[in-house]
Structures are given as C-alpha cells and as structure tokens.
Amino acid sequence: MSHASDFVLPKYPASWQHRHLLGLENLSAGEITTLLDIAEGFSNYFRGGGSKLPLLTGFTVANLFFENSTRTRNSFSLAAKRLGADTIEFSSSGSSVAKGETFIDTAKTIESMGADAVVVRHATPGTAQLLARHLDCSVLNAGDGPHEHPTQGLLDILTIRQHRGSLKGLTVALVGDIAHSRTARSNIWGLKKLGAHVIVCGPATLVSKQWESLGVEVAYHLDDILPRCDVLNLLRIQFERQATRPFPSVREYALLYAMNSQRMRRSKPDILIMAPGPINRGVEITPEVADGPHSVILQQVSNGIAVRMAALWLLLGQCTDSASTQF
C-alpha cells in the first residue's frame, strides 16, 4: 500500500492563469488535465493515510448556498479544511436575503469578513459569473441553475480516468433529465475536450435535438445504445425545475430508462455505472445496480473532495510561495 510520504504535490503550474472556476466550457484540455492530475495527487495522499495539508493556512473560504445541498456543500467544506483554510458557512434560509438584501450585497458582506474565495450555488444561471464581476476574491461555481457544475464534471471525469486510464475513445452516455442538468453540461464540455464520445439519452421532452450542436449524439432509447457504452452516468429527474410532468409516470420512466439487472446483462462486462446524486432508487437505478460491483457512485463522492481541494489550491495557491510540497 502506498503511503502519504510517497506523494509530491506538483509545482504550481505557471500556465494556470484563472482566478475563478466558473465552468468547464472555457477551460482547455490541458487545464482540465492539470486539475485532474492535482486532484489525483490529493486523492492518493489521503488514501495513503495522509492528514491535513497546510497549503492554504490563513485563507478563508465562504460557502454561499442558495439551494439545498448535501454532497457539494460538505465536500467543499472538507476540502477547504483539509488544506488548512478557515470556512464561513452561509445559508439563505434565515439570512438577510430573506429580509430583502440583494444577492450581491450579501456576497460583498461575506467577502468583507475576510473571504479569499466564495463558493456559490444558486438557482439562476450566470450567478457565479455575476459575482466574479463584483467581488475581488476568487469565485467557484458550485452549480448555477441548469447551466454548469464544473467540479461535479471534474469528479466524474476523474473517476472514469482512474478506471480507464484515458478518456480518449470511450463512449460515455448521460441518461435522464438532460434539459435541466448542469452536471450534463459540464460533463459534455470536459469529456469531449479529453476525447470521449458523448451520448445524451432520455425522453424527447427532456432531450432536444439541439444538443447535437454541442457535438454529442442524441438518443431516445437506452436499450439501443447500451451495448456501445463504456460508462453510464444516470442523472436524477429534477421535478423541482419542471413546470409540467415530462412523462406520463415515474413507473414508465423507470421501465424505459432505469439501469437494472436485466440491462446490466446486456451491457459491456466492464461498464462503469455512475450517478451524481442524490440517487432515486427504483427510478434511475435499481438497488442491486447501485450497490453492485460496477457502481462507482461512492468513489465519485470521495473524488469530489480531492477535486475541490485541487480547485481551491489552484485558485488561491498562486498567492502563496509554496512551489512544491513533499507530502
């Protein structure tokens, strides 16, 4: 087994010029790879028994969440603390926003408390970009409506890379509520830049032919594409973002698109089953598949901490004098 002392954090990449992480659309393949490589180092370090790293001691990270979250919020908080940073935890419930204060004024108030980076989740697309124009600190997008969720895309891609070594030539299907999924958009940008073939699949009410303009394949029948897929990423149906029900019943959706034991038998023997969570057992995936040997869902959660550590270090580490660090 590898030990924490065996790993060395790469020298801070001189090519990294970003103050914010707002999405994967505007990152190059090289920049995405840099993020993944650094996240892999952090992941190996903690798997080898490592403890906290004092790389961001003296920095403060504020989590501004205007939507509910379990995985992402806790993951960012743990990532900051494992790097030695302090955290500010904000929830819109019971805050000054409920009293009429504007979103930007609230963010500026949090920044004035000493935040060096703001992690923001909001239901409105473009929120992170808006904050980046009004704040002096770094901004990390933790999900802006149906637009992007860059660290989710990165952790999904890292998980695939750990099992397959390379994304080039793989066929990855994103199945489910594509229309409302920020995870789908970030995955598409990242996967395509690293050479994967991407299929978006779901009911016609949730998967428009317009997705083809992003260079992906559109499919409406999971059983037709299943034999070609190396990876399935099963997206939650986001009823809370829908004005009308996009299909007659949840039972019908599960019949046509849920990954179950019967479909597993028709899949490639080494297929990876992923889900960004929260998972709805019996809707997008059945329990025996979610808990089965092909599922890497919990590994995705673990990788989320490493990816968010990498993102925070890249955005804030340029302000430190640490060129490299022996773990």
N, C-alpha and C positions, 0 to 999 in steps of 0.2 A: 504493500500500500504506500502511496506517495505521502510525503509529509509536507507541512506548511513551509518548512525551511527550504524545500526543493524549488520553490517558485519565485520568480523575479518579475516584478511589475515592469512592463516595457517603459523605456524612456518616453517622457511625454512627447507625443507626436507633433513636430513642428508644423506639419501640414494641417493640423486641426485649427481652424480659424473661427469656429462658431461660438457665440456667446449664449445662444439659445438652442433648444431642441424642440422644434415646433411640428415636425413631421419628417417622414422619410422621402417624400416626393422630391425635395430639393437637396438631398444628400447623394453623393456619388457612390458607386460601388466600393471604391476604396475607403471612403469614410465609414460606410456601413461595416465593412470588414474590420476596420480599426476598432469600432465599438464592440464588435463581436469578439475580437481577439482579447481585448482588455477584460471583457466580461468573463471569458473563458479562464483567464488568469485568476480573477477573483473567485470563480466557482471552484477551481482546483485548490486554491488556498484554503477555503473553508471546508472542502471535502477532506483535505489533509489534516484537519484539526486546528486550523488557524483561528485566532481570536480577532478582536478589533484591530483595525489599522489606523494609525494617527495621521492619515493623509489629509484630512480636512478639519483637523482640530482648530478651533477658533472661528469656524464658519457656522452660519445658521441657515437652515433650510426650512421654509414655510410650506406646509401643505394646505392649499386652499381648495376645498372640495365643496362644490355647489350641487353635486349629485351624490347619491349613496354609493359607497364602495367598500368592499372588504379586502380583496386581494391587492389592488393597486395602491390604496392608501397605506395599508400596513407594510406593504413591500417597500415603498418609498421611505417610510419612516425607519424601517430596519436598515435599509441601505445607507441612509444618512448617518445613523448611529454607529453602524459598523465601520464607517470611515472617520468616526470621531467628531462629527458635526453635532451641533445642537439642533433641535427641531421646534417649530411652532405649529401646533395643530389647530386648524380653523374649520368650523362647520357653519354653514349658512343658517342652520336652524338655531334660533335664539340670538343671532348676531345682529349687528347694526344694519345689515342689509334688510332684515325684517322690519326695521324701523324707518326705512326709506333711504338709507345711504346708498350712493351709487356703487356699482361694482368696482370701478376704477378707484374711487376714493377709499374703499375698503382695502383694496390691494396696496395702495400707497401708504395707508396706515400701518399695515403689516410690514411693509418694506422699511418704514421709519423705525420699527422696533429692532432693526439690525439684520434683516433677512438678506443674505447674499444670493439666494436662489428661491424662486417661487415655483412650486409645483401646482398646476391648476387643472381642475376638471370642471367642466361647465356644459350645460345642455345646448348652448348656442355655438354653431360653427364659427371659427375665426376668433374665439375668445383669447386663446393663447397669443395669437398674432397681435391682437389689440393691446394686451398687457405688455408685450415686448416693445411696443412703440411708446408706452407711457411710463415704464419703470426703468430704473438704472441697473437693477440686478438681473441675473440670468432667469429665464423663464423656461420651464419644462412642461410640455403639453401632456397631461395625463388623460386626455380624451376630451375633444370638443364636439359635442353632439355626434352626428354621423360622419364627421369629417375625417379625423385621424386619431390614432392612438399609437404613437411611434414606439414606445417601449414595449407594448404588447406585441407589435410586429417583430421587434428585435428578439424578444424572448422566444417567440415561436420559431423564428429562423435559427436561433442558436440551438434550440432543442433538436431541430431537424439536422443541423450540421454535426452535432455530437453523435448522431446515429448513422449518418450517411457520409460524413466527411466533406462533401461538397454539395452545393445546391444545383450545380450545372447539370442539365439534362433530366432532372427529376420532374415528375408530374405531380403537382400539388392541387388538390381540389378544396375550395372553400364552399361549404354546403350550408344553406339555410337562408337567413334573413340578410341578404346582401345589401338590399336597399338602405337599411338603417344602420349598417355595421361600419364603425370607424376601424375596427380590427381588420375587416376585409380590405379596406383601402390601404392601410399601412402595410399589410402583408403583400398586397399586389405590387406596390412600389418596390419593396425590399426584395421579394422573391424574383421579380423579373430582372432587376439590376444584377442579381447574382446568378442569373442563367436558368432559372426554373421555368417550366411551362405551367401556367396557372389556368385552372378551370373554375368558373363560378357556377354553382348549381343550386337550383331551388325552384319554387313555383314561379310562374310567369309574372305573378303580381308582385314578386319580391326580387326578381332578376330580369332587368331590362336588357334588350339587345344593345343598348347604348354602352354597356360595359365593354363591348368589343373595341370601342375607341381607345381603351387603355391597353390594348394588345393582349387581352385574355380571351379564352374560349368560353362561350356561354352554353350551358346545358340545362335541360329541364327534367331529365330522368337520371337519377342516381345509378340505377342498375345498368344503364348503357355505358357510363364512363368508369364504373367501379373497377373492371379488370385492368385498366390502364394506370390507375392511381398508385403512386408510391406513398402519398400522405393524404389523409383526410383531416381537415380542420372543421369541426362541427360547430356552427355558430348558433347562439341562442336566438329564438324568436322574440323580438323585442316588442311585445304587445303594448308597452307603455309609450312607444313612439308612434303608434299607428292609430289613425283616426277611425279606420274600419278594419274588420277582421279580413286578412288577406287570403283565407282559405276557409272552406266550409266548417271544418272541425279540427281540433288537435289530433284526434284519432286518425283522421285521413292523412294529416301531415306525417304522423309517425309511420303510417303504413307505407308511404311513398319515399320518405327521406331518412327515417331513423336508422342508425347503424346498429344492427342486431346480429345475433349469432349466425342466422342464415346468410346474411350479406357477407359476414366475415369469411365464410367458407368459399365465397365466390371471389374473394379479394386475393391480391398477391400475398404470398406466405410471410413476407417481411413488412407488410403495410404498417405505417405508424398512424395511430388514432390520437387526435388532439382535440382540445376544446378550450377556448379562452376563459370559460366560466362566467357567471355561475352555470353549472350544468343542470339541465332539467331531465332527470332520469325518466325514461319512457317516452320522451318527446323527441329529442335529437339523438339520444343514445340510450341503449338499454343497460341495466346494471352489470350484466356479465361482460359486456364490452368495455364499459367504463373502468371496471376493476380488473380487466383481463391483461394478458401479457403484452399485447400490442399497444396498450394505452400508455401514453407518456404525459398524462394530464398533470399529475403531481410534480413531475420533473419540470414542466413548464412553470409551475408556481415557484419552485426553488430557483430556477434560472432567472425569474423576474427580479429577485434581489440582486443577483450579480449584474444583470443588465443595467439596473438603475444605479448601482454603485459606479459602473463604468461611465454612465451618462453624467452623473454628478461630478465625478473626478475630472472628466474631460472639460466640463463647463467651468469648474472652479479651480481645478488644479493648475491652470495656466497662471493663476495668481500666486502660486507657491513657488518655492525654489527647489522642490524635490525633482531632480532629473530622473532618478530611478530609485527603486526601493527593493532591498532584499527582504523577502517575506520570512 
